[in-house]
Amino acid sequence: MRRLLLIAPLFLAILLMACDKEKKENPNPTPPLSEKDKILINYPWRMSNVTDLTGKTIPLNLLNTQTRAIKEVMDIQFLQNNVTKAIDQGSKQVINGGTWYLKNEDKTLDIKISGFSGEFGVEEISNNKLRLKSKMPVDKVEQETIMVFEPVIK
């Protein structure tokens, strides 16, 4: 019995050290959020318009159905765990979801949602505006555009 009383504290100490080591060795550490990450996750974003590279608004009827749906139907919500959701503007229900990542020193936003996927050039991320550069059909001709989003403040 005396041996058991002497070995038990040693066994307990080894067990505690092993558990402490497991806590410290996180194989998938979450990188800290950049300032632009923090701005993206603050609120849902709604497309306000699409412009050409000079800033001239492109009429909605010249955009394809997919782009019009983004503007008229959905808000995009970026979450801290790199999950993104497309939310119906009217019902506030999740339409679909996917992932997002800021890459290339925050110069590219990689979004993967059904109906809205790709790597978009980041022209601006601020608390008032999100501007993403993309190629899309305008009057059935592919051209570079800027999608302009504004925060949805509840």
C-alpha positions in Angstrom: 0.0 0.0 0.0 2.9 2.3 0.8 4.4 1.8 -2.6 1.0 2.6 -4.2 0.9 5.9 -2.2 4.4 6.8 -3.4 3.8 5.9 -7.1 0.3 7.6 -7.4 1.6 11.2 -7.1 4.4 10.5 -9.7 1.8 9.0 -12.1 -0.5 12.0 -11.5 2.3 14.4 -12.3 3.3 12.6 -15.5 -0.4 12.6 -16.6 -0.8 16.3 -15.9 2.4 17.2 -17.9 1.2 15.1 -20.8 -2.2 16.9 -20.8 -0.5 20.3 -20.6 1.8 19.4 -23.6 -1.3 18.4 -25.7 -2.9 21.8 -25.0 0.2 23.7 -26.1 0.8 21.7 -29.3 -2.2 22.8 -31.5 -1.5 21.4 -34.9 -3.9 23.8 -36.6 -3.4 27.2 -34.9 -5.8 29.9 -36.1 -3.9 32.8 -37.5 -4.6 36.2 -36.0 -7.2 38.3 -37.9 -5.9 41.1 -40.0 -7.6 44.5 -39.9 -9.3 43.8 -43.2 -10.6 40.4 -41.9 -12.1 42.2 -38.9 -13.9 44.7 -41.2 -15.3 41.9 -43.4 -16.8 40.0 -40.5 -18.4 43.1 -38.8 -21.6 43.0 -40.9 -23.3 41.4 -43.9 -22.5 43.1 -47.2 -25.0 44.0 -50.0 -24.1 44.8 -53.5 -25.0 48.4 -54.3 -23.9 48.5 -57.9 -21.4 47.3 -60.5 -19.2 49.8 -62.2 -16.6 49.8 -65.0 -13.0 50.6 -64.1 -13.6 54.3 -64.5 -16.4 54.2 -61.8 -19.3 54.6 -64.2 -22.3 52.5 -63.0 -23.3 49.7 -65.3 -27.1 49.4 -65.8 -28.6 46.4 -64.2 -30.2 45.2 -67.4 -26.8 44.8 -69.0 -25.6 42.4 -66.2 -26.2 38.6 -66.3 -28.8 36.9 -64.2 -26.3 35.6 -61.7 -25.0 39.1 -61.0 -28.5 40.6 -60.8 -29.4 37.9 -58.2 -26.5 38.9 -56.0 -27.6 42.5 -56.1 -31.4 42.0 -55.8 -31.7 38.8 -53.7 -28.7 38.2 -51.4 -26.4 39.6 -48.7 -23.0 38.1 -48.2 -22.0 37.4 -44.6 -18.3 36.6 -43.8 -17.7 34.8 -40.5 -14.6 34.6 -38.4 -14.0 30.9 -39.1 -13.7 31.6 -42.9 -17.3 30.4 -43.5 -19.4 32.7 -45.7 -23.1 32.6 -46.1 -25.5 34.0 -48.8 -28.5 35.3 -46.9 -31.9 36.2 -48.6 -32.4 39.9 -48.2 -36.2 39.5 -47.5 -36.5 36.4 -45.3 -33.0 36.6 -43.8 -32.7 32.8 -44.4 -29.4 31.3 -45.5 -29.6 30.5 -49.2 -26.2 28.8 -49.4 -22.7 29.0 -48.0 -19.1 28.3 -48.5 -15.7 29.7 -47.6 -13.7 32.9 -47.9 -10.0 33.7 -47.5 -8.1 37.0 -47.9 -4.9 36.1 -49.8 -1.8 37.7 -51.3 -1.3 40.2 -48.5 -5.1 41.0 -48.5 -5.1 41.9 -52.2 -7.3 39.0 -53.2 -10.5 37.7 -51.7 -11.1 34.1 -52.5 -14.8 33.3 -52.2 -16.4 29.9 -52.8 -20.2 30.0 -52.7 -22.5 28.4 -55.2 -23.4 31.1 -57.7 -20.7 33.5 -56.5 -17.2 31.9 -56.6 -13.8 33.1 -57.6 -10.8 35.1 -56.7 -11.6 38.8 -56.7 -9.1 41.7 -56.6 -9.6 43.8 -53.5 -9.8 47.4 -54.5 -11.1 48.6 -51.2 -12.1 47.3 -47.8 -13.3 49.9 -45.3 -16.1 50.1 -42.8 -18.3 51.9 -45.5 -17.4 50.0 -48.7 -16.1 46.8 -50.2 -15.0 47.0 -53.8 -14.0 43.8 -55.6 -12.6 43.7 -59.1 -13.8 40.9 -61.4 -14.3 39.9 -65.0 -18.0 39.4 -65.8 -20.3 39.5 -68.8 -21.7 43.0 -69.5 -24.2 43.0 -72.3 -22.8 39.5 -73.1 -19.2 40.8 -73.5 -16.7 39.8 -70.8 -15.1 42.8 -69.2 -13.4 43.9 -66.0 -15.7 45.4 -63.5 -15.9 46.6 -59.9 -18.6 45.1 -57.7 -19.4 47.6 -55.0 -20.8 46.4 -51.7 -22.0 48.3 -48.7 -22.5 47.1 -45.1 -26.0 46.1 -44.0 -26.4 47.8 -40.7 -29.3 46.5 -38.7 
